[in-house]
Amino acid sequence: MRTLLAASALLLSLAIPAAAHADTINFSSAAGQTTYTYLAGQGFNNGKSGTAVAYQNPAYASPIAGSQWVSTSSTGGSGAIGITDYTTTFNLLAGESYTGTFSFMADDLGAILINGVVVDPLSFLFSGYDHVTNVSLDANDFVAGLNTITLVDFNLGGAAAVDYSGTLHGTAVTPEPTSLFLLGSGILCLAIFTRGSFFRA
């Protein structure tokens, strides 16, 4: 009888779906945390990388709530004409589907890459340092484990800096009907096997 009760408890635990898990990731630019890397075409700065520092030109709009304007130096990286990558990394859970938003400003222009892939190429055309550009992030942009978001800054001259903030919401992936059918079939077979073993005992 104990064997049957134990098996029933196991079957019940398998049949009851687990509570939906919601994972939230928040990230933003911040001095001492955001890292930068100069790409090709930077002259004497070519290939240099480091930790971004706080800098805000009076002409810039106020930073997004919870973030900071960051640059390659306390003077705004003057002379860093060309392309600079500003990156942040985070881990995402397996079995979760993530969607969210990314808001940014860039002096002079910016573009977003997730794991090396450009997201919303048109955002580059409308970006700037005097207003916030918002981009939606799709579940297909991310992978389980380590992810990297890069804000690519295109500086046309003078000071350069970026400011960004984002939020991701994860929801548990719902099993497909086929998976549920296979699970149900397995539970039924286990129940029959357990019942037969009980009566033979």
C-alpha positions in Angstrom: 0.0 0.0 0.0 2.8 2.4 0.8 4.3 1.8 -2.6 1.0 2.7 -4.3 0.7 5.8 -2.1 4.3 6.9 -2.9 3.7 6.4 -6.6 0.4 8.3 -6.4 2.2 11.2 -4.7 4.9 11.2 -7.4 2.3 11.2 -10.2 0.4 14.0 -8.5 3.6 16.1 -8.2 4.3 15.6 -11.9 0.8 16.3 -13.0 0.6 19.6 -11.1 2.3 22.3 -13.2 5.1 24.3 -11.5 4.3 27.8 -10.5 5.2 30.3 -13.3 8.5 31.9 -12.7 9.1 35.5 -13.6 12.7 36.7 -13.9 13.4 40.4 -14.2 16.8 41.9 -15.3 17.6 45.6 -15.0 20.7 47.2 -16.5 22.0 50.7 -17.1 25.2 52.6 -17.9 27.2 53.6 -14.9 30.7 54.8 -14.2 32.9 52.0 -13.0 30.6 49.3 -14.4 30.0 49.9 -18.1 33.1 48.9 -20.2 34.2 50.4 -23.5 36.4 49.3 -26.4 37.7 51.4 -29.3 37.2 49.7 -32.6 39.4 50.1 -35.7 40.0 53.6 -37.0 40.8 55.2 -33.7 44.4 56.2 -34.5 46.4 56.2 -31.3 43.4 54.9 -29.3 43.1 51.8 -31.6 42.2 48.7 -29.6 42.2 50.5 -26.2 39.6 49.2 -23.7 38.7 50.1 -20.1 36.0 51.1 -17.7 33.8 54.0 -18.6 33.7 57.1 -16.4 31.0 59.6 -15.7 30.8 62.6 -18.0 27.9 64.9 -19.0 28.2 67.7 -21.5 25.8 70.6 -20.6 24.2 70.2 -24.0 23.1 66.6 -23.2 19.6 65.8 -22.0 19.3 64.6 -18.4 20.3 61.0 -18.0 17.6 58.3 -18.0 16.4 57.5 -14.5 18.8 55.1 -12.7 21.6 55.6 -15.3 24.6 57.9 -15.9 26.2 59.4 -19.0 29.5 57.6 -19.4 32.5 58.2 -21.6 36.0 57.1 -22.1 37.4 59.9 -20.0 36.3 62.6 -17.5 36.5 65.1 -20.4 34.2 63.2 -22.7 36.8 61.3 -24.6 37.7 64.3 -26.8 39.6 63.1 -29.8 38.0 59.7 -29.7 36.5 60.3 -33.2 35.1 57.1 -34.7 33.5 54.1 -33.1 33.4 53.0 -29.5 31.6 50.0 -28.1 30.0 50.4 -24.6 29.0 47.0 -23.2 27.1 45.4 -20.3 26.7 41.6 -19.7 24.2 39.6 -17.7 23.0 36.0 -17.4 19.5 34.7 -18.3 17.8 31.6 -17.1 17.1 28.6 -19.3 13.5 27.8 -19.9 12.5 31.5 -19.8 11.4 33.7 -22.7 12.6 37.3 -22.3 11.2 40.5 -23.8 11.8 44.1 -22.8 12.9 47.6 -23.7 16.2 49.4 -24.2 16.4 53.2 -24.0 19.5 55.2 -24.9 21.1 58.5 -25.9 24.4 58.8 -27.7 26.8 61.6 -28.8 26.7 61.6 -31.7 24.8 58.5 -32.9 24.2 55.1 -31.5 23.2 51.6 -32.5 22.3 48.5 -30.4 23.8 45.0 -30.7 22.7 42.0 -28.7 25.2 39.2 -28.7 26.8 40.8 -31.8 23.6 41.1 -33.8 22.2 44.6 -34.7 18.8 45.3 -33.2 16.5 47.8 -34.9 18.9 49.3 -37.4 16.5 52.3 -37.9 17.1 53.4 -34.3 20.6 54.7 -35.5 18.9 57.2 -37.8 16.9 58.8 -35.0 19.4 58.6 -32.1 21.1 61.6 -30.5 22.2 63.2 -27.2 19.2 65.5 -26.7 16.4 62.9 -26.6 15.8 59.3 -25.7 15.5 56.6 -28.3 13.5 53.5 -27.3 13.8 50.1 -28.8 11.8 46.9 -28.1 13.7 43.7 -27.4 12.4 40.4 -28.7 12.7 36.9 -27.1 14.7 35.8 -30.2 17.5 38.3 -29.4 18.6 36.4 -26.3 20.1 33.0 -25.3 20.2 31.1 -22.0 23.3 32.0 -20.0 25.6 34.9 -20.8 24.3 37.8 -22.9 26.0 41.0 -24.0 24.3 44.2 -25.0 26.5 46.7 -26.8 25.7 50.3 -27.5 27.9 51.4 -30.4 28.7 55.1 -30.3 29.6 56.9 -33.6 31.4 60.1 -32.6 31.8 62.7 -35.4 34.0 65.0 -33.4 34.6 66.6 -30.0 33.2 65.0 -26.8 31.5 61.6 -26.9 29.4 59.8 -24.3 26.4 57.4 -24.0 23.6 56.9 -21.6 21.3 53.8 -21.5 18.9 51.7 -19.5 17.0 48.6 -20.1 14.6 46.1 -18.5 14.0 42.4 -19.4 11.0 40.4 -18.2 11.3 36.6 -18.3 8.3 34.2 -18.4 8.4 30.4 -18.2 8.1 28.8 -21.5 4.8 26.8 -21.8 5.3 23.2 -23.0 4.0 22.3 -26.4 0.8 20.1 -26.6 3.0 17.2 -27.9 5.3 17.5 -24.8 2.2 17.5 -22.5 0.9 14.4 -24.3 4.1 12.5 -23.8 4.3 13.5 -20.2 0.7 12.3 -19.7 1.4 9.0 -21.4 4.5 8.4 -19.2 2.5 9.1 -16.1 -0.2 6.7 -17.2 2.3 3.9 -17.9 4.0 4.5 -14.6 0.6 4.2 -12.8 -0.2 0.9 -14.6 3.2 -0.5 -13.8 3.0 0.6 -10.1 -0.5 -0.8 -9.8 0.6 -4.2 -11.2 3.6 -4.4 -8.9 1.4 -3.6 -5.9 -1.1 -6.4 -6.6 1.7 -9.0 -7.3 3.3 -8.1 -4.0 
